[in-house]
Amino acid sequence: MNINDTVFQNYGGLHRYGKVKEVKKNFKGDGWSWAKIDWIDDEKFTTCQRWKAKMRGEKSDHFIPKYYRCDNIQVIDLNKTLQSLIKLQ
């Protein structure tokens, strides 16, 4: 995974898309690479996470990660993905 890669995450049925802004190797001392993602049109996710925090009586920033383990997000070929989606119109 590299900076500026386009990525996808399926989180509880929500399709999230974004760009990698930073990658840290062994960031948490666990051997994994972690990435900071600039998500687009992510209001459903943030609303859901804030609701979850409210229901649990916790701060919402606890449920909105700053970094994602790289095996939890997938790099996508943006052009190929767009071409495939256009075929569905």
Sequence and secondary structure as in RCSB ss.txt:
>XXXX:A:sequence
MNINDTVFQNYGGLHRYGKVKEVKKNFKGDGWSWAKIDWIDDEKFTTCQRWKAKMRGEKSDHFIPKYYRCDNIQV
IDLNKTLQSLIKLQ
>XXXX:A:secstr
  TT EEEEEETTEEEEEEEEEEEETTTSSS EEEEEEEES HHHHHHHHHHHHHHTS GGGTS SSEEGGGSEE
  HHHHHHHHHTT 
